[in-house]
Amino acid sequence: MSDFSEYENIDDDISSLEDDRNEAKFHEHNVITGADAGIESIAPDTPIYRLRLLYSQETFLAVYREDNLTPDSMVIVPTRYGRDLAQVIGSVRGKLPPVSEIAWIVRAAAPEDLEKSRSNNKLEADAFDICRKKIENHKLEMKLVLVHYLLEEPKILFFFTAENRVDFRELVKDLVSVFKMRIELRQIGVRDEARVVGGLGVCGRGYCCHCVSDKLKPVSIKMAKDQKLSLNSVKISGPCGRLLCCLFYEYGFYSEQQRNLPQEGMKINYENEYWKVIEVNPIACQIKLGSEDGRQTTVPACRFERVDNYWKIKN
């Protein structure tokens, strides 16, 4: 493992930036897949679409019996909470994914479905204010993030974050007495909250979890180390307080480059003398070498080749 003592402002304990495996069920899809419904296989020519649940920003693949759905059109899909509305992002081509990763579309949304969704949006805003006041009255250590009315059944979902387990039984009773329908409270993690709420990252673009990713994936400190980043919590964590999602997306590139380039500390014969690799820059595709007498030189990465497990520099 590389020596990171050279980095400045290294936090004494940055383990808290990693995802808590016991915290949120962010690996779990809210939609019901074909495997959940007992479907074993899907015909190769079945149209496949990528959809988005608007309330959670979660995206997923789904099949439909007809190849006539257009981007931005709305459809009805089964979720773990009941049938709900989803937006079509576009069609998907290529290799068919496993049944366990594919949901199915019940039908295209009718005009009355869209009208009910718009009506629900107004009800959700009112329900959010009511629930937040109830939380304050019960003096519960929890933060309300999202309220969602299901489309096809009388049920309201309240999503919240909390540092510890919360006994919200009295709160549920209170909410049921107000709304006169089924109530479900779901605790989510801080990364789920960032995906739902959205915002701008330090790069000036929308959060990866809100705008880019299909599902949240755990990010580790090792990914930051392998990318030779400063282990400063301020620099490698996002507004959610967890490691930046982009560390995961870029990790594959760095891992591949490391396999295809010599490692720091290696000795390489260059101009009839041995030089030591002192820095590898996979972004600029350059490798810095140092000689025993203190000289340094930078060589393009394209000039390096591996022959019989030994690295050499092409003339």
Phi and psi restraints in degrees (value plus and minus 20) as a CYANA .aco file:
   2 SER   PHI     -90.7   -50.7
   2 SER   PSI     135.5   175.5
   3 ASP   PHI    -108.1   -68.1
   3 ASP   PSI     101.7   141.7
   4 PHE   PHI    -125.7   -85.7
   4 PHE   PSI      -3.3    36.7
   5 SER   PHI     -86.1   -46.1
   5 SER   PSI     -37.1     2.9
   6 GLU   PHI     -96.0   -56.0
   6 GLU   PSI     -38.7     1.3
   7 TYR   PHI     -94.3   -54.3
   7 TYR   PSI     122.4   162.4
   8 GLU   PHI    -114.0   -74.0
   8 GLU   PSI     139.2   179.2
   9 ASN   PHI      35.8    75.8
   9 ASN   PSI      20.5    60.5
  10 ILE   PHI     -99.2   -59.2
  10 ILE   PSI     105.9   145.9
  11 ASP   PHI     -89.4   -49.4
  11 ASP   PSI     125.1   165.1
  12 ASP   PHI     -84.6   -44.6
  12 ASP   PSI     -57.0   -17.0
  13 ASP   PHI    -159.4  -119.4
  13 ASP   PSI      85.5   125.5
  14 ILE   PHI    -132.9   -92.9
  14 ILE   PSI      -9.3    30.7
  15 SER   PHI     -83.5   -43.5
  15 SER   PSI     -44.3    -4.3
  16 SER   PHI     -88.5   -48.5
  16 SER   PSI     -33.5     6.5
  17 LEU   PHI     -97.0   -57.0
  17 LEU   PSI     -41.4    -1.4
  18 GLU   PHI     -94.1   -54.1
  18 GLU   PSI     137.2   177.2
  19 ASP   PHI     -89.7   -49.7
  19 ASP   PSI     117.5   157.5
  20 ASP   PHI    -103.1   -63.1
  20 ASP   PSI      94.8   134.8
  21 ARG   PHI     -81.7   -41.7
  21 ARG   PSI     -42.6    -2.6
  22 ASN   PHI    -116.9   -76.9
  22 ASN   PSI     -16.8    23.2
  23 GLU   PHI    -101.9   -61.9
  23 GLU   PSI     -97.4   -57.4
  24 ALA   PHI    -135.5   -95.5
  24 ALA   PSI     134.1   174.1
  25 LYS   PHI    -110.3   -70.3
  25 LYS   PSI      34.6    74.6
  26 PHE   PHI     -98.3   -58.3
  26 PHE   PSI     -27.4    12.6
  27 HIS   PHI    -102.9   -62.9
  27 HIS   PSI     -30.6     9.4
  28 GLU   PHI    -117.3   -77.3
  28 GLU   PSI     106.0   146.0
  29 HIS   PHI     -93.7   -53.7
  29 HIS   PSI     123.3   163.3
  30 ASN   PHI    -100.6   -60.6
  30 ASN   PSI     -38.5     1.5
  31 VAL   PHI    -105.4   -65.4
  31 VAL   PSI     138.4   178.4
  32 ILE   PHI    -113.7   -73.7
  32 ILE   PSI     103.5   143.5
  33 THR   PHI    -111.1   -71.1
  33 THR   PSI     153.1   193.1
  34 GLY   PHI     -80.5   -40.5
  34 GLY   PSI     -57.1   -17.1
  35 ALA   PHI     -83.2   -43.2
  35 ALA   PSI     -58.5   -18.5
  36 ASP   PHI     -82.2   -42.2
  36 ASP   PSI     -53.2   -13.2
  37 ALA   PHI    -110.5   -70.5
  37 ALA   PSI     -16.6    23.4
  38 GLY   PHI      66.3   106.3
  38 GLY   PSI      -8.3    31.7
  39 ILE   PHI    -100.6   -60.6
  39 ILE   PSI     108.4   148.4
  40 GLU   PHI    -116.1   -76.1
  40 GLU   PSI     -47.8    -7.8
  41 SER   PHI    -173.8  -133.8
  41 SER   PSI     140.2   180.2
  42 ILE   PHI    -149.5  -109.5
  42 ILE   PSI     116.0   156.0
  43 ALA   PHI     -80.2   -40.2
  43 ALA   PSI     120.3   160.3
  44 PRO   PHI     -78.2   -38.2
  44 PRO   PSI     -49.6    -9.6
  45 ASP   PHI    -112.9   -72.9
  45 ASP   PSI      -9.3    30.7
  46 THR   PHI     -91.6   -51.6
  46 THR   PSI     108.8   148.8
  47 PRO   PHI     -82.6   -42.6
  47 PRO   PSI     113.7   153.7
  48 ILE   PHI    -141.2  -101.2
  48 ILE   PSI     118.8   158.8
  49 TYR   PHI    -149.2  -109.2
  49 TYR   PSI     134.2   174.2
  50 ARG   PHI    -120.5   -80.5
  50 ARG   PSI     109.7   149.7
  51 LEU   PHI    -139.4   -99.4
  51 LEU   PSI     145.5   185.5
  52 ARG   PHI    -154.8  -114.8
  52 ARG   PSI     110.0   150.0
  53 LEU   PHI     -99.4   -59.4
  53 LEU   PSI      96.1   136.1
  54 LEU   PHI     -85.3   -45.3
  54 LEU   PSI     -53.4   -13.4
  55 TYR   PHI     -94.8   -54.8
  55 TYR   PSI     -47.3    -7.3
  56 SER   PHI    -133.5   -93.5
  56 SER   PSI     -28.5    11.5
  57 GLN   PHI      46.2    86.2
  57 GLN   PSI      -9.0    31.0
  58 GLU   PHI     -94.3   -54.3
  58 GLU   PSI     114.4   154.4
  59 THR   PHI    -131.2   -91.2
  59 THR   PSI     133.6   173.6
  60 PHE   PHI    -182.6  -142.6
  60 PHE   PSI     145.5   185.5
  61 LEU   PHI    -113.9   -73.9
  61 LEU   PSI     126.4   166.4
  62 ALA   PHI    -168.8  -128.8
  62 ALA   PSI     131.9   171.9
  63 VAL   PHI    -126.3   -86.3
  63 VAL   PSI     137.1   177.1
  64 TYR   PHI    -166.6  -126.6
  64 TYR   PSI     129.8   169.8
  65 ARG   PHI     -92.2   -52.2
  65 ARG   PSI     -37.7     2.3
  66 GLU   PHI    -142.1  -102.1
  66 GLU   PSI     128.8   168.8
  67 ASP   PHI    -122.5   -82.5
  67 ASP   PSI      38.1    78.1
  68 ASN   PHI    -152.8  -112.8
  68 ASN   PSI      -3.3    36.7
  69 LEU   PHI    -109.0   -69.0
  69 LEU   PSI     117.1   157.1
  70 THR   PHI    -130.3   -90.3
  70 THR   PSI     135.9   175.9
  71 PRO   PHI     -74.9   -34.9
  71 PRO   PSI     121.2   161.2
  72 ASP   PHI      59.0    99.0
  72 ASP   PSI     -25.9    14.1
  73 SER   PHI     -92.2   -52.2
  73 SER   PSI     138.5   178.5
  74 MET   PHI    -131.1   -91.1
  74 MET   PSI     123.6   163.6
  75 VAL   PHI    -157.3  -117.3
  75 VAL   PSI     147.2   187.2
  76 ILE   PHI    -126.4   -86.4
  76 ILE   PSI     108.6   148.6
  77 VAL   PHI    -151.5  -111.5
  77 VAL   PSI     132.3   172.3
  78 PRO   PHI    -101.2   -61.2
  78 PRO   PSI     111.3   151.3
  79 THR   PHI    -139.0   -99.0
  79 THR   PSI     156.0   196.0
  80 ARG   PHI     -88.5   -48.5
  80 ARG   PSI     -34.1     5.9
  81 TYR   PHI    -125.1   -85.1
  81 TYR   PSI     -32.7     7.3
  82 GLY   PHI     119.5   159.5
  82 GLY   PSI     150.3   190.3
  83 ARG   PHI     -84.4   -44.4
  83 ARG   PSI     120.1   160.1
  84 ASP   PHI    -168.2  -128.2
  84 ASP   PSI     154.6   194.6
  85 LEU   PHI    -110.2   -70.2
  85 LEU   PSI     119.3   159.3
  86 ALA   PHI    -158.3  -118.3
  86 ALA   PSI     131.7   171.7
  87 GLN   PHI    -121.5   -81.5
  87 GLN   PSI     117.4   157.4
  88 VAL   PHI    -100.9   -60.9
  88 VAL   PSI     102.4   142.4
  89 ILE   PHI    -105.7   -65.7
  89 ILE   PSI     -61.3   -21.3
  90 GLY   PHI     148.3   188.3
  90 GLY   PSI     154.2   194.2
  91 SER   PHI    -103.5   -63.5
  91 SER   PSI     138.1   178.1
  92 VAL   PHI    -140.1  -100.1
  92 VAL   PSI     111.8   151.8
  93 ARG   PHI    -137.1   -97.1
  93 ARG   PSI     139.5   179.5
  94 GLY   PHI      92.6   132.6
  94 GLY   PSI    -176.8  -136.8
  95 LYS   PHI     -85.6   -45.6
  95 LYS   PSI     116.1   156.1
  96 LEU   PHI     -93.3   -53.3
  96 LEU   PSI     103.9   143.9
  97 PRO   PHI     -93.3   -53.3
  97 PRO   PSI     149.3   189.3
  98 PRO   PHI     -82.4   -42.4
  98 PRO   PSI     134.6   174.6
  99 VAL   PHI     -80.5   -40.5
  99 VAL   PSI     -50.6   -10.6
 100 SER   PHI     -86.4   -46.4
 100 SER   PSI     -31.9     8.1
 101 GLU   PHI    -128.8   -88.8
 101 GLU   PSI     -15.8    24.2
 102 ILE   PHI    -139.2   -99.2
 102 ILE   PSI     108.9   148.9
 103 ALA   PHI    -114.2   -74.2
 103 ALA   PSI    -195.1  -155.1
 104 TRP   PHI    -156.3  -116.3
 104 TRP   PSI     130.6   170.6
 105 ILE   PHI    -114.7   -74.7
 105 ILE   PSI     105.8   145.8
 106 VAL   PHI     -92.8   -52.8
 106 VAL   PSI     -68.2   -28.2
 107 ARG   PHI    -188.6  -148.6
 107 ARG   PSI     146.1   186.1
 108 ALA   PHI     -93.2   -53.2
 108 ALA   PSI     126.7   166.7
 109 ALA   PHI     -89.8   -49.8
 109 ALA   PSI     116.2   156.2
 110 ALA   PHI    -108.4   -68.4
 110 ALA   PSI     143.2   183.2
 111 PRO   PHI     -74.6   -34.6
 111 PRO   PSI     -57.3   -17.3
 112 GLU   PHI     -88.0   -48.0
 112 GLU   PSI     -48.8    -8.8
 113 ASP   PHI     -85.3   -45.3
 113 ASP   PSI     -63.1   -23.1
 114 LEU   PHI     -87.7   -47.7
 114 LEU   PSI     -57.7   -17.7
 115 GLU   PHI     -86.4   -46.4
 115 GLU   PSI     -59.9   -19.9
 116 LYS   PHI     -85.9   -45.9
 116 LYS   PSI     -57.1   -17.1
 117 SER   PHI     -83.4   -43.4
 117 SER   PSI     -62.4   -22.4
 118 ARG   PHI     -84.2   -44.2
 118 ARG   PSI     -59.1   -19.1
 119 SER   PHI     -85.7   -45.7
 119 SER   PSI     -59.3   -19.3
 120 ASN   PHI     -84.0   -44.0
 120 ASN   PSI     -53.7   -13.7
 121 ASN   PHI     -79.8   -39.8
 121 ASN   PSI     -58.7   -18.7
 122 LYS   PHI     -89.8   -49.8
 122 LYS   PSI     -60.0   -20.0
 123 LEU   PHI     -85.3   -45.3
 123 LEU   PSI     -56.0   -16.0
 124 GLU   PHI     -84.4   -44.4
 124 GLU   PSI     -58.8   -18.8
 125 ALA   PHI     -83.3   -43.3
 125 ALA   PSI     -62.4   -22.4
 126 ASP   PHI     -87.3   -47.3
 126 ASP   PSI     -61.5   -21.5
 127 ALA   PHI     -85.4   -45.4
 127 ALA   PSI     -53.4   -13.4
 128 PHE   PHI     -82.2   -42.2
 128 PHE   PSI     -67.3   -27.3
 129 ASP   PHI     -83.8   -43.8
 129 ASP   PSI     -61.4   -21.4
 130 ILE   PHI     -84.2   -44.2
 130 ILE   PSI     -66.4   -26.4
 131 CYS   PHI     -85.0   -45.0
 131 CYS   PSI     -60.3   -20.3
 132 ARG   PHI     -82.7   -42.7
 132 ARG   PSI     -57.9   -17.9
 133 LYS   PHI     -88.2   -48.2
 133 LYS   PSI     -57.6   -17.6
 134 LYS   PHI     -85.5   -45.5
 134 LYS   PSI     -57.5   -17.5
 135 ILE   PHI     -82.7   -42.7
 135 ILE   PSI     -62.3   -22.3
 136 GLU   PHI     -84.7   -44.7
 136 GLU   PSI     -59.7   -19.7
 137 ASN   PHI     -84.8   -44.8
 137 ASN   PSI     -56.2   -16.2
 138 HIS   PHI    -105.6   -65.6
 138 HIS   PSI     -23.9    16.1
 139 LYS   PHI      34.7    74.7
 139 LYS   PSI      28.9    68.9
 140 LEU   PHI    -115.2   -75.2
 140 LEU   PSI     118.9   158.9
 141 GLU   PHI    -105.4   -65.4
 141 GLU   PSI      55.9    95.9
 142 MET   PHI    -170.1  -130.1
 142 MET   PSI     133.1   173.1
 143 LYS   PHI    -138.5   -98.5
 143 LYS   PSI      98.7   138.7
 144 LEU   PHI     -93.4   -53.4
 144 LEU   PSI     110.4   150.4
 145 VAL   PHI    -130.2   -90.2
 145 VAL   PSI     -61.5   -21.5
 146 LEU   PHI    -174.5  -134.5
 146 LEU   PSI     123.0   163.0
 147 VAL   PHI    -143.3  -103.3
 147 VAL   PSI     113.1   153.1
 148 HIS   PHI    -158.9  -118.9
 148 HIS   PSI     106.8   146.8
 149 TYR   PHI    -109.2   -69.2
 149 TYR   PSI     107.7   147.7
 150 LEU   PHI     -88.3   -48.3
 150 LEU   PSI     131.6   171.6
 151 LEU   PHI     -98.3   -58.3
 151 LEU   PSI     -60.8   -20.8
 152 GLU   PHI    -131.9   -91.9
 152 GLU   PSI      -9.2    30.8
 153 GLU   PHI    -173.2  -133.2
 153 GLU   PSI     132.9   172.9
 154 PRO   PHI     -96.0   -56.0
 154 PRO   PSI      64.6   104.6
 155 LYS   PHI    -171.1  -131.1
 155 LYS   PSI     118.2   158.2
 156 ILE   PHI    -138.1   -98.1
 156 ILE   PSI     114.0   154.0
 157 LEU   PHI    -124.6   -84.6
 157 LEU   PSI     109.8   149.8
 158 PHE   PHI    -136.0   -96.0
 158 PHE   PSI      97.7   137.7
 159 PHE   PHI    -123.8   -83.8
 159 PHE   PSI     115.2   155.2
 160 PHE   PHI    -164.0  -124.0
 160 PHE   PSI     142.0   182.0
 161 THR   PHI    -135.1   -95.1
 161 THR   PSI     133.6   173.6
 162 ALA   PHI    -182.2  -142.2
 162 ALA   PSI     126.4   166.4
 163 GLU   PHI     -92.5   -52.5
 163 GLU   PSI     -49.0    -9.0
 164 ASN   PHI    -152.0  -112.0
 164 ASN   PSI     155.5   195.5
 165 ARG   PHI     -86.0   -46.0
 165 ARG   PSI     122.7   162.7
 166 VAL   PHI    -141.6  -101.6
 166 VAL   PSI     111.7   151.7
 167 ASP   PHI    -108.5   -68.5
 167 ASP   PSI      77.3   117.3
 168 PHE   PHI    -127.6   -87.6
 168 PHE   PSI       2.5    42.5
 169 ARG   PHI     -81.8   -41.8
 169 ARG   PSI     -62.8   -22.8
 170 GLU   PHI     -88.3   -48.3
 170 GLU   PSI     -53.7   -13.7
 171 LEU   PHI     -83.8   -43.8
 171 LEU   PSI     -62.8   -22.8
 172 VAL   PHI     -80.8   -40.8
 172 VAL   PSI     -65.2   -25.2
 173 LYS   PHI     -79.1   -39.1
 173 LYS   PSI     -60.5   -20.5
 174 ASP   PHI     -83.9   -43.9
 174 ASP   PSI     -63.2   -23.2
 175 LEU   PHI     -88.3   -48.3
 175 LEU   PSI     -58.6   -18.6
 176 VAL   PHI     -82.4   -42.4
 176 VAL   PSI     -59.0   -19.0
 177 SER   PHI     -85.5   -45.5
 177 SER   PSI     -45.8    -5.8
 178 VAL   PHI    -105.8   -65.8
 178 VAL   PSI     -67.6   -27.6
 179 PHE   PHI    -113.5   -73.5
 179 PHE   PSI     -37.1     2.9
 180 LYS   PHI      37.7    77.7
 180 LYS   PSI      18.9    58.9
 181 MET   PHI    -173.5  -133.5
 181 MET   PSI     156.8   196.8
 182 ARG   PHI     -86.1   -46.1
 182 ARG   PSI     117.4   157.4
 183 ILE   PHI    -143.1  -103.1
 183 ILE   PSI     117.0   157.0
 184 GLU   PHI    -155.6  -115.6
 184 GLU   PSI     105.0   145.0
 185 LEU   PHI    -122.8   -82.8
 185 LEU   PSI     111.8   151.8
 186 ARG   PHI    -147.0  -107.0
 186 ARG   PSI     103.9   143.9
 187 GLN   PHI    -104.9   -64.9
 187 GLN   PSI     109.6   149.6
 188 ILE   PHI    -141.0  -101.0
 188 ILE   PSI     150.7   190.7
 189 GLY   PHI    -111.4   -71.4
 189 GLY   PSI     152.5   192.5
 190 VAL   PHI     -87.7   -47.7
 190 VAL   PSI     -50.0   -10.0
 191 ARG   PHI     -91.5   -51.5
 191 ARG   PSI     -56.1   -16.1
 192 ASP   PHI     -81.9   -41.9
 192 ASP   PSI     -60.2   -20.2
 193 GLU   PHI     -80.8   -40.8
 193 GLU   PSI     -63.9   -23.9
 194 ALA   PHI     -82.8   -42.8
 194 ALA   PSI     -59.0   -19.0
 195 ARG   PHI     -85.0   -45.0
 195 ARG   PSI     -60.1   -20.1
 196 VAL   PHI     -92.0   -52.0
 196 VAL   PSI     -68.5   -28.5
 197 VAL   PHI     -97.7   -57.7
 197 VAL   PSI     -60.2   -20.2
 198 GLY   PHI      58.2    98.2
 198 GLY   PSI    -199.6  -159.6
 199 GLY   PHI     131.4   171.4
 199 GLY   PSI    -193.5  -153.5
 200 LEU   PHI    -127.2   -87.2
 200 LEU   PSI     113.9   153.9
 201 GLY   PHI    -104.8   -64.8
 201 GLY   PSI    -198.5  -158.5
 202 VAL   PHI     -85.5   -45.5
 202 VAL   PSI     -39.4     0.6
 203 CYS   PHI    -100.6   -60.6
 203 CYS   PSI     -29.7    10.3
 204 GLY   PHI      71.1   111.1
 204 GLY   PSI     -22.2    17.8
 205 ARG   PHI    -123.1   -83.1
 205 ARG   PSI     147.6   187.6
 206 GLY   PHI     -83.9   -43.9
 206 GLY   PSI     132.1   172.1
 207 TYR   PHI     -70.3   -30.3
 207 TYR   PSI     116.5   156.5
 208 CYS   PHI     -76.7   -36.7
 208 CYS   PSI     -62.6   -22.6
 209 CYS   PHI     -86.4   -46.4
 209 CYS   PSI     -41.9    -1.9
 210 HIS   PHI    -115.2   -75.2
 210 HIS   PSI     -54.0   -14.0
 211 CYS   PHI    -132.4   -92.4
 211 CYS   PSI     -42.2    -2.2
 212 VAL   PHI    -135.1   -95.1
 212 VAL   PSI     -73.9   -33.9
 213 SER   PHI     -92.8   -52.8
 213 SER   PSI     128.9   168.9
 214 ASP   PHI    -101.5   -61.5
 214 ASP   PSI     -54.7   -14.7
 215 LYS   PHI    -176.3  -136.3
 215 LYS   PSI     135.0   175.0
 216 LEU   PHI     -95.3   -55.3
 216 LEU   PSI     112.2   152.2
 217 LYS   PHI    -142.2  -102.2
 217 LYS   PSI     123.8   163.8
 218 PRO   PHI     -85.3   -45.3
 218 PRO   PSI     118.2   158.2
 219 VAL   PHI    -133.9   -93.9
 219 VAL   PSI     116.5   156.5
 220 SER   PHI    -136.5   -96.5
 220 SER   PSI     139.7   179.7
 221 ILE   PHI     -81.0   -41.0
 221 ILE   PSI     -53.1   -13.1
 222 LYS   PHI     -76.9   -36.9
 222 LYS   PSI     -55.4   -15.4
 223 MET   PHI     -84.0   -44.0
 223 MET   PSI     -58.8   -18.8
 224 ALA   PHI     -88.5   -48.5
 224 ALA   PSI     -60.8   -20.8
 225 LYS   PHI     -83.9   -43.9
 225 LYS   PSI     -64.5   -24.5
 226 ASP   PHI     -86.0   -46.0
 226 ASP   PSI     -42.3    -2.3
 227 GLN   PHI    -114.0   -74.0
 227 GLN   PSI     -11.3    28.7
 228 LYS   PHI      37.8    77.8
 228 LYS   PSI      19.8    59.8
 229 LEU   PHI    -111.3   -71.3
 229 LEU   PSI     133.6   173.6
 230 SER   PHI     -85.5   -45.5
 230 SER   PSI     108.0   148.0
 231 LEU   PHI    -103.8   -63.8
 231 LEU   PSI      39.2    79.2
 232 ASN   PHI    -129.4   -89.4
 232 ASN   PSI     101.1   141.1
 233 SER   PHI     -77.7   -37.7
 233 SER   PSI     -52.2   -12.2
 234 VAL   PHI     -86.2   -46.2
 234 VAL   PSI     -54.8   -14.8
 235 LYS   PHI    -105.6   -65.6
 235 LYS   PSI     -46.1    -6.1
 236 ILE   PHI    -133.0   -93.0
 236 ILE   PSI     -11.0    29.0
 237 SER   PHI    -135.9   -95.9
 237 SER   PSI     132.4   172.4
 238 GLY   PHI    -114.6   -74.6
 238 GLY   PSI    -198.9  -158.9
 239 PRO   PHI     -80.1   -40.1
 239 PRO   PSI     -40.7    -0.7
 240 CYS   PHI     -97.3   -57.3
 240 CYS   PSI     -30.7     9.3
 241 GLY   PHI      68.4   108.4
 241 GLY   PSI     -14.2    25.8
 242 ARG   PHI    -132.4   -92.4
 242 ARG   PSI     148.8   188.8
 243 LEU   PHI     -79.0   -39.0
 243 LEU   PSI     124.9   164.9
 244 LEU   PHI     -77.5   -37.5
 244 LEU   PSI     114.7   154.7
 245 CYS   PHI     -80.0   -40.0
 245 CYS   PSI     -52.7   -12.7
 246 CYS   PHI     -84.4   -44.4
 246 CYS   PSI     -41.1    -1.1
 247 LEU   PHI     -80.0   -40.0
 247 LEU   PSI     -56.8   -16.8
 248 PHE   PHI     -90.7   -50.7
 248 PHE   PSI     -64.7   -24.7
 249 TYR   PHI     -84.9   -44.9
 249 TYR   PSI     -55.3   -15.3
 250 GLU   PHI    -106.4   -66.4
 250 GLU   PSI     -34.0     6.0
 251 TYR   PHI     -82.3   -42.3
 251 TYR   PSI     -58.4   -18.4
 252 GLY   PHI     -80.7   -40.7
 252 GLY   PSI     -60.6   -20.6
 253 PHE   PHI     -83.5   -43.5
 253 PHE   PSI     -67.1   -27.1
 254 TYR   PHI     -83.9   -43.9
 254 TYR   PSI     -60.2   -20.2
 255 SER   PHI     -83.3   -43.3
 255 SER   PSI     -62.2   -22.2
 256 GLU   PHI     -86.8   -46.8
 256 GLU   PSI     -62.1   -22.1
 257 GLN   PHI     -83.7   -43.7
 257 GLN   PSI     -57.9   -17.9
 258 GLN   PHI     -84.5   -44.5
 258 GLN   PSI     -53.2   -13.2
 259 ARG   PHI     -91.3   -51.3
 259 ARG   PSI     -46.7    -6.7
 260 ASN   PHI    -121.0   -81.0
 260 ASN   PSI     -14.6    25.4
 261 LEU   PHI    -152.4  -112.4
 261 LEU   PSI     133.4   173.4
 262 PRO   PHI     -84.6   -44.6
 262 PRO   PSI     131.7   171.7
 263 GLN   PHI    -110.4   -70.4
 263 GLN   PSI     135.5   175.5
 264 GLU   PHI     -80.3   -40.3
 264 GLU   PSI     119.5   159.5
 265 GLY   PHI      78.4   118.4
 265 GLY   PSI     -34.5     5.5
 266 MET   PHI     -90.4   -50.4
 266 MET   PSI     129.1   169.1
 267 LYS   PHI    -119.2   -79.2
 267 LYS   PSI     111.0   151.0
 268 ILE   PHI    -152.9  -112.9
 268 ILE   PSI     116.3   156.3
 269 ASN   PHI     -96.8   -56.8
 269 ASN   PSI      98.8   138.8
 270 TYR   PHI    -158.8  -118.8
 270 TYR   PSI     100.9   140.9
 271 GLU   PHI      34.7    74.7
 271 GLU   PSI      26.4    66.4
 272 ASN   PHI      46.4    86.4
 272 ASN   PSI       3.1    43.1
 273 GLU   PHI    -168.6  -128.6
 273 GLU   PSI     139.4   179.4
 274 TYR   PHI    -108.9   -68.9
 274 TYR   PSI     110.8   150.8
 275 TRP   PHI    -138.5   -98.5
 275 TRP   PSI     134.6   174.6
 276 LYS   PHI    -127.1   -87.1
 276 LYS   PSI     115.4   155.4
 277 VAL   PHI     -93.2   -53.2
 277 VAL   PSI      97.1   137.1
 278 ILE   PHI    -129.7   -89.7
 278 ILE   PSI     -34.9     5.1
 279 GLU   PHI    -179.2  -139.2
 279 GLU   PSI     114.4   154.4
 280 VAL   PHI    -138.5   -98.5
 280 VAL   PSI     100.8   140.8
 281 ASN   PHI    -134.1   -94.1
 281 ASN   PSI      74.9   114.9
 282 PRO   PHI     -90.1   -50.1
 282 PRO   PSI     -43.3    -3.3
 283 ILE   PHI     -92.4   -52.4
 283 ILE   PSI     -69.3   -29.3
 284 ALA   PHI    -102.6   -62.6
 284 ALA   PSI     -26.5    13.5
 285 CYS   PHI      36.0    76.0
 285 CYS   PSI      29.7    69.7
 286 GLN   PHI    -155.0  -115.0
 286 GLN   PSI     129.4   169.4
 287 ILE   PHI    -149.3  -109.3
 287 ILE   PSI     107.4   147.4
 288 LYS   PHI    -116.3   -76.3
 288 LYS   PSI     111.0   151.0
 289 LEU   PHI    -133.3   -93.3
 289 LEU   PSI     128.7   168.7
 290 GLY   PHI    -149.1  -109.1
 290 GLY   PSI     119.5   159.5
 291 SER   PHI    -116.7   -76.7
 291 SER   PSI     149.6   189.6
 292 GLU   PHI     -85.6   -45.6
 292 GLU   PSI     -46.5    -6.5
 293 ASP   PHI    -111.9   -71.9
 293 ASP   PSI      -9.5    30.5
 294 GLY   PHI      76.8   116.8
 294 GLY   PSI     -24.7    15.3
 295 ARG   PHI     -91.0   -51.0
 295 ARG   PSI     132.0   172.0
 296 GLN   PHI    -154.1  -114.1
 296 GLN   PSI     128.2   168.2
 297 THR   PHI    -169.3  -129.3
 297 THR   PSI     133.3   173.3
 298 THR   PHI    -134.4   -94.4
 298 THR   PSI     110.4   150.4
 299 VAL   PHI    -141.2  -101.2
 299 VAL   PSI     114.3   154.3
 300 PRO   PHI     -78.3   -38.3
 300 PRO   PSI     119.5   159.5
 301 ALA   PHI     -82.4   -42.4
 301 ALA   PSI     -46.5    -6.5
 302 CYS   PHI     -87.1   -47.1
 302 CYS   PSI     -35.4     4.6
 303 ARG   PHI    -105.0   -65.0
 303 ARG   PSI     -28.3    11.7
 304 PHE   PHI    -111.4   -71.4
 304 PHE   PSI     119.7   159.7
 305 GLU   PHI    -163.3  -123.3
 305 GLU   PSI     130.6   170.6
 306 ARG   PHI    -125.3   -85.3
 306 ARG   PSI     104.6   144.6
 307 VAL   PHI    -146.9  -106.9
 307 VAL   PSI      98.2   138.2
 308 ASP   PHI      33.3    73.3
 308 ASP   PSI      26.1    66.1
 309 ASN   PHI      46.8    86.8
 309 ASN   PSI      -5.7    34.3
 310 TYR   PHI    -140.3  -100.3
 310 TYR   PSI     121.4   161.4
 311 TRP   PHI    -112.5   -72.5
 311 TRP   PSI     120.7   160.7
 312 LYS   PHI    -160.8  -120.8
 312 LYS   PSI     141.6   181.6
 313 ILE   PHI    -125.7   -85.7
 313 ILE   PSI     105.5   145.5
 314 LYS   PHI     -95.4   -55.4
 314 LYS   PSI     125.1   165.1
